[in-house]
Amino acid sequence: MTSADAVLAVQDVAVSYGDFPALSSTSFVVQPGELIAVVGPNGAGKSTLFQALAGFIDHKGDVIVHGEHCHHLERQAIAYIPQQSDVDLRFPITVAEVVMAGRRRFHTGRFRPLVADHARVNECLSLVDLNDMNDRSLSTLSGGQVQRVLLARALAQEADILMLDEALSGVDARHTEDLISLFATLCAQGTSILVSTHDLHLVRTHFNRCLALNGRLIGDGAPADELTGTQLERLFSRTTSPEPS
Amino acid sequence: MIHWFLDPFQSDFSQRAGLVCLMVGLLAPVVGTWISLRRLAYMGDAMSHSLLGGVAIGFAWFGSAAVLPGALVAGIFMAITIHLLSQNRRIAHDSIIAVVGSGMFAFGVLALSKVDTSVSLTHFLFGQLLTVNTVDLWITVVLTVASLFFVWFKFDDLKFATFDRDHATQLGIRVQRLDAAMLILLAVCVVVCLSTVGTVLTVSLLITPAATSRLFFNRVDAITFGAIAVGLTEVVLGFIISYHANMAPGPTITLLTTAVFIAAYIAQFATSDRTYVHHTHEHDHH
């Protein structure tokens, strides 16, 4: 496949917080159905990259979805699953209500969920193994369960690209396997998935592509090539700080 | 017994006061629910104090009929000012509220001291329920109905934007506009409460019924309806008690809301199964 077939093309995206360059010029292309790991040390810019692509923060460069340049407010084809610390867990909301938020993009004016929306919410909760938890308050769930609720919301959004920020942290071994299996199913259906993670073993065994990030894109390729001793030393070295963008 | 409830509503002015109580009892808990969820309780307090300037200028230039419109202009002015100043992320939101709120309150106190009025400052500080005129009543009704319609129409967007602001933005919800609308809604609500409990005690009607309802419910819609039930009962009952006990309605209503909250807090604490999961100590149920 060529870049013309790409579901997402990132061209020279760079982010600065004031004078601090959080992410230097970064470019890559994502094809439909790819499962991509984004690795790098803390502060490498993984969350910044995801938030820029989702349109949450200002950035330089272009984000092209399905061949079209996307304004910040037109990126509903990209679903971002944040680290759970980014969500207000004390907010009085049920599991079903959170997932229903994903259906909002299909409605204009006053949001009135239809029968089909409720059915889709149930389906998405079933996919993440949270059946019968519709009416549970989010504040009563564990960290791993909250992650799966947010994933169900992204599924309800029917986005072409899912970006999961540390989504596998706090998830137990069985549910990690279940989620990886779900990722494979979604990728087979054409959804592209980017997952930031510190679990390099998981990347080596379950992902077919890896973006190595430390303030800038250091590597992009198969995990077997990008996670070698030399590459890892370079990736986690402090000398790879971002260049001014 | 029935006379105990109906006696306070025999005269025209007390009937107007009763209708204002109904409006306040409907609107304040609804707006208060969102103010609490958005952690804007301090904003409610500051805004209620900041309306004094508008009250004074409205009264000085156009007479008593302009008190509520003057307060409304002051409230909307404060809402827009805070919304604009909040765009600068270097200054914390509550600092901006403090700067604007205290400045407007000081202006209001000075303005009232210069206005030649037979109406005491305490009427504005603690309410003037029994002096509500027909114009005030109509303003209150229109503002209440419009505000409730707005919340009903935007309920889900408010919920999504308050829970996860970034995601709501991505869904196409104009969160900045909602922020501004919420501040204006708060200003409207404070104006509606002005005649009932005055500027000093308005925050009690905004926050306390919503906080009481929050003790028992875990959904925004349930909290809202619970707050309405609690708030409406407290406002009307407080007014009746104040009539029979010959006390000022504003402080009586406020004291009742506080007493009900404390009783509800104790009842909830005594009956709670305490299953809340503390996310600082993460664990999976499986």
Interface residues (C-beta under 8 A of the other chain):
Chain A: Q51 A54 G55 F56 L73 R75 Q76 I78 A79 Y80 P82 Q84 D86 V87 D88 L89 F91 P92 I93 T94 E97 V98 A101 R104 R105 R110 F111 S137 S139 T140 L141 S142 G143 G144 Q145 V146 R153 Q157 G170 V171 D172 R174 H175
Chain B: L37 F153 K154 D156 D157 K159 F160 T162 F163 D164 D166 H167 A168 T169 Q170 L171 G172 I173 R214 F217 N218 R219 V220 I223 T275 Y276 V277 H279 E282 H283 D284 H285 H286
